[in-house]
Amino acid sequence: MKIDKLLIIGFSSILLTSVVSAEGKDKEKAPKRTFEQVDADKDGKVSQAEFTAGAKKEAKAKARFKKKDKDADGVLSKEEFAKCKGKGKKGPKKPKKPKKDKPEEE
């Protein structure tokens, strides 16, 4: 009888843990949209309206658009869209060169 209760409690906790972790994964960052997905009218440029469409925080999306629009022409080219990855994302780090041992001077 005690073993049955322990098994039920054990399986219940495993099930609960897996459900909670699955919910956490859904709330993580949304997948990045490609230029082609954002360019709704397929004119080869992304307007601010296209860029902010569907954004949860419109003000934040507008600020990101302004940062990406390097030539300030009101639209993003494919290059502008791709270059600025956002705050704190500088790309992969270059590997450090190993330091050469200096010969000891006598």
N, C-alpha and C positions, 0 to 999 in steps of 0.2 A: 504494500500500500504506500509506504513512504517512497519507494523507488518510483512508482507511477507519478506521484506528485512532483518529485524532483525532475523527472523526464519532461513532464508537462511544463514546468517552470523554465527549464533549460531551453526547450524548443520555442516557447513563447518569447523568451528574451532574444534568441537568435532571430526569430521572425521580426520582432519589433526593431532590432538593430538594423536589419537589412532594409526595412521599409523607410526608416529615418535616413539612412545613408543614400538611398535612391532619391528621396525628396531633395536632399542637399545637392545632389548632382544636377537636378533640374533647375535649381536656382542659381547655378553658376553663370558666368558670363555667356551671353548669347553668342552663337557662332558669328565670325566676321563675315560681313557681306562683301561680295565682289563688286568691282566697278560696274560690270554688266547688270548685276541685280539692282543696283542703286539707280542706274541711268534708265529711268522708267520710259522716257520718250525716245530712247535710242538715238540721240543726236550726237553722241560722242563726248558730252559734257555733263557734269552733275551740278544741277542748280542747288541753291540752299534749300528750297522746298523739297526736292528729291532726297537730299541728304538727311533732312530732319524728319521725313515722313516715317511715322511709326515709332519715333523715339519716345522713351518713357519720360525723359527730362529734356524738353525742347530747348531750354536756355543753355544747357550743357552741350547739346548737339550743335547749336548755333555757334557757340564759342569754339568748338572743335573745327567746324567748317571754316570759320574765320582764320584759325591758325593754319589750316591746310592750304587756304587760298593765298599762296605766296605772292602772286602778281596782282591781287586785289581786284580781279575783273568780275567778281560775283559768281563765277562758276569754277568747278574743279576739272582740270584736265586729268587724263588717266595717270600722268606722271605725278601731279600734285596729290591725287587720291592715294597713290601707292607710297609716296615718300615718307610722309609724316605718320608714323605708327602710333603716336600718342605719347602721353606723359610716361617717362621712365622706361620706355622700350627703345633701347639704342641698338638693338641687334646683337648678334653673337660677339663675344669678346675675342680679341685676338690672343692667341697663345703667347705667353711670356717667353722670351728667349732665355735660355739657361745662362746663368752668370759664368763667365770664364774665371777659372782660378788663376790668380796672379801668382807668378813664381815668387817665392819668399826671397827677400833681399837679405844678404848676409852682412 
